[in-house]
Amino acid sequence: MKVSELVEKLGLKVYSGKTGLEKEISGGYVSDLLSDVMGFASENQIWITLQTHQNVIAIASLKDLAAVILVKGLQPAGDTLQHSEEEGIPLLGTEMAAFEIAGKLYAELNA
């Protein structure tokens, strides 16, 4: 499934990084600890987090993640938006909690 398809199916908000919306998703990773994501997330996964600062995009780029979903209606910082655009990594948002969006992502990827 492509990031753009997931955005449509789950009604996600696209904050930035629209050039990466055609990336394929291989799975998901949920963590708010940057070092955990650096150590264990895999290429083309979607990262679900409540972290909103630009280091999120730096880690997403380092790990070649498909996209980042911010939970609970959290808004990204301005420099995070800019970094997302530069790296072409979609920065997405939802009002859902991490538990709920992770379950929906899992269901969509395993349908």
Secondary structure, DSSP 8 states (H G I E B T S, - for coil): -BHHHHHHHHT-EEEE-GGGTT-B--EEEE-S-HHHHHHH--TTEEEEES--STHHHHHHHHTT-SEEEE-TT----HHHHHHHHHHT--EEE-SS-HHHHHHHHHHHHT-
